[in-house]
Amino acid sequence: MINCSLPRDWPTDEKTARAVQDELRARVVLDEPGPPPGTGHVTGVDVAYDDERDTVAAAVVVLDAATLDVVEEATAVGTVAFPYVPGLLAFREIPTVLTALGRLTAAPGLVVCDGYGVAHPRRFGLASHLGVLTGLATMGVAKNPFTFSYEAPAAPRGSASPLLDGTEEVGRALRTREGVKPVFVSAGHRVTLAGACAHALRLTPRYRLPETTRRADALCRSALREATG
């Protein structure tokens, strides 16, 4: 049984949120291999916003990791209770994501977030935060490199290059389609960076973005439309 309860005294201001990140970051585990790619379940997480109504919709989609068929899906809609601050987006998203995760009956397995894990200014993006709170293995696959630098990987699928903060590797730019812009993979919790990249390739048999992200994105947008009319 995973822990999907929101911690008491959830931050509502920037100073407190940064202190929480600094405290929880010490609990991130990056030396576990994580589940082997193509085994068990893999779950996509994504959110959509209606800023005019301060509404956020979260979707979680559980896939069979071998076939990429949908096993189960769940959504939740909530009110955004934290301001938009770069680097602190998890505090806007996690309450509703946890509600959606708590509605699953299937084991989520590895959780793939549309965003960042340790590729974060404080090394504690959404994937890492969600992993520490739930105990699940998590990783991030982002569409852009955030504030970090990288050299373009070679053109063939599977090519990768370090995503760097100065000289520190915080993730990898990974080519999931030949000649197409890379995605940006980072470990979140209880999985290595190499393992996260292997999962990302397994989840992209046809498209640039993982099937987990594609399906969760469509589902959260649909849930938002239904909630806001």
C-alpha positions in Angstrom: 0.0 0.0 0.0 1.5 3.3 -1.0 1.3 6.4 1.1 -0.8 9.0 -0.8 -1.6 11.2 2.2 -0.6 14.9 1.9 1.8 15.9 4.7 0.3 18.1 7.4 1.2 21.8 7.2 1.7 21.7 3.4 3.5 24.9 2.5 1.6 27.8 1.1 4.5 30.3 0.8 7.9 30.3 -1.0 10.2 30.4 2.0 8.5 27.4 3.7 8.5 25.4 0.5 12.2 25.9 -0.1 12.9 24.7 3.5 10.8 21.6 2.8 12.7 20.9 -0.3 16.0 21.2 1.5 14.8 18.9 4.2 13.3 16.2 2.0 16.1 16.2 -0.5 18.3 14.3 1.9 15.9 11.3 1.6 16.3 10.8 -2.1 17.8 7.4 -3.1 19.7 7.3 -6.3 21.7 4.0 -5.9 18.9 1.5 -6.4 18.6 0.0 -9.8 14.8 0.3 -10.0 12.6 -2.3 -11.8 14.0 -3.8 -15.0 12.6 -2.1 -18.1 9.7 -3.9 -19.6 8.6 -5.6 -16.3 5.6 -5.0 -14.1 3.7 -1.8 -14.3 4.8 1.7 -15.3 2.7 4.8 -14.5 2.5 8.1 -16.2 1.7 11.3 -14.2 0.7 14.6 -15.7 -1.3 17.7 -14.8 -3.2 20.4 -16.6 -4.2 23.9 -15.3 -7.0 26.4 -15.8 -5.3 29.4 -14.4 -8.3 31.7 -14.6 -10.2 29.3 -12.3 -7.2 28.3 -10.2 -8.1 24.7 -11.1 -5.7 21.8 -11.6 -6.4 18.3 -13.0 -4.1 15.4 -12.4 -4.1 12.1 -14.3 -2.3 8.8 -13.6 -2.2 6.1 -16.2 -0.9 2.6 -15.3 0.5 0.7 -18.2 1.7 -2.9 -18.6 5.4 -2.3 -19.0 5.8 -5.1 -21.5 3.0 -4.3 -23.8 2.3 -0.7 -23.0 -1.4 -1.5 -22.8 -3.5 0.5 -20.3 -4.1 -1.3 -17.0 -5.9 1.4 -15.1 -6.3 5.1 -15.0 -7.5 7.7 -12.5 -7.9 11.5 -12.3 -8.5 14.1 -9.7 -9.4 17.8 -9.8 -8.4 20.3 -7.2 -7.8 24.0 -6.5 -4.3 25.5 -7.0 -3.2 26.6 -3.5 0.4 27.7 -4.2 1.6 30.5 -6.3 3.6 30.0 -9.6 7.3 30.0 -8.6 9.8 28.4 -11.0 11.5 25.5 -9.1 8.5 25.1 -6.8 5.9 23.7 -9.2 5.6 20.5 -7.2 3.8 22.4 -4.4 1.1 23.3 -6.9 0.8 19.8 -8.4 1.4 17.2 -5.7 -1.8 17.5 -3.7 -3.9 16.6 -6.7 -1.5 14.0 -8.0 -1.6 12.2 -4.6 -5.4 12.2 -4.7 -5.3 10.6 -8.2 -2.7 8.0 -7.2 -4.7 7.1 -4.1 -7.6 6.1 -6.4 -5.7 3.4 -8.1 -6.3 -0.2 -7.3 -3.3 -1.5 -9.4 0.3 -1.2 -8.1 1.8 1.7 -10.0 5.3 0.3 -10.3 7.8 2.9 -11.7 6.2 6.4 -11.9 7.2 8.6 -14.8 6.6 12.3 -14.4 6.3 14.8 -17.1 9.0 17.0 -15.6 12.2 16.7 -13.6 13.7 14.6 -10.8 17.2 15.7 -9.6 17.5 17.9 -12.7 16.4 20.8 -10.6 18.1 23.8 -9.0 17.8 22.1 -5.6 18.0 18.6 -7.0 14.4 18.0 -5.9 11.9 18.3 -8.7 8.4 16.8 -8.9 9.6 13.2 -9.6 12.0 13.3 -6.6 9.4 14.9 -4.3 6.7 12.5 -5.3 9.0 9.5 -4.8 10.1 10.6 -1.3 6.5 11.1 -0.2 5.2 7.8 -1.6 8.2 5.6 -1.4 7.7 4.7 -5.1 10.5 4.5 -7.7 10.2 7.6 -9.9 11.8 9.4 -12.8 11.3 12.5 -14.8 11.2 12.9 -18.6 11.0 16.6 -19.6 10.4 18.3 -22.9 13.1 21.0 -22.4 16.4 21.3 -20.4 15.1 23.8 -17.9 18.1 26.0 -16.9 20.8 23.3 -17.7 23.2 23.0 -20.6 23.9 20.1 -22.9 25.5 19.2 -26.2 23.2 17.7 -28.8 23.4 13.9 -28.7 24.2 12.1 -31.9 21.3 11.6 -34.4 20.6 7.9 -33.9 17.9 6.8 -31.4 19.4 5.9 -28.0 22.2 8.5 -28.3 22.6 10.6 -25.1 24.7 13.4 -23.7 25.0 14.8 -20.2 22.6 17.4 -18.9 24.9 19.7 -16.9 24.7 22.2 -14.1 28.2 23.5 -14.4 30.3 20.3 -14.4 27.7 18.2 -12.5 25.6 15.7 -14.5 22.0 16.1 -13.3 20.3 14.1 -16.2 20.7 13.3 -19.8 19.5 14.5 -23.1 18.2 11.3 -24.8 17.4 10.8 -28.4 14.2 8.7 -28.5 13.6 9.2 -32.3 16.3 9.4 -34.9 17.0 13.0 -35.8 14.3 14.4 -33.5 14.8 16.8 -30.6 15.9 14.8 -27.5 14.0 14.5 -24.3 15.6 15.3 -20.9 15.7 12.4 -18.5 16.5 12.5 -14.8 16.3 10.1 -11.9 13.7 10.9 -9.3 13.9 8.3 -6.5 15.0 4.7 -6.1 16.2 4.5 -9.7 19.6 5.2 -11.4 20.0 7.7 -14.2 21.1 4.8 -16.5 18.0 2.9 -15.5 15.8 5.9 -16.1 17.2 6.3 -19.6 16.6 2.6 -20.3 13.0 3.0 -19.3 12.6 6.1 -21.4 13.7 4.2 -24.5 11.4 1.3 -23.7 8.5 3.7 -23.4 9.1 5.4 -26.7 8.7 2.8 -29.4 7.0 5.2 -31.9 7.0 8.8 -30.6 9.4 11.3 -29.0 7.6 11.3 -25.7 7.0 8.2 -23.5 3.6 6.5 -23.8 3.1 7.2 -20.1 3.3 10.9 -20.7 1.3 10.9 -23.9 -1.6 9.1 -22.3 -1.5 10.9 -19.0 -1.4 14.3 -20.9 -4.5 13.4 -22.9 -6.4 12.2 -19.8 -5.6 15.2 -17.6 -6.7 17.6 -20.3 -9.9 15.7 -20.7 -10.5 15.8 -17.0 -9.9 19.6 -16.9 -12.3 20.2 -19.7 -15.0 18.2 -17.9 -14.4 20.0 -14.7 -14.4 23.5 -16.1 -17.1 23.1 -18.7 
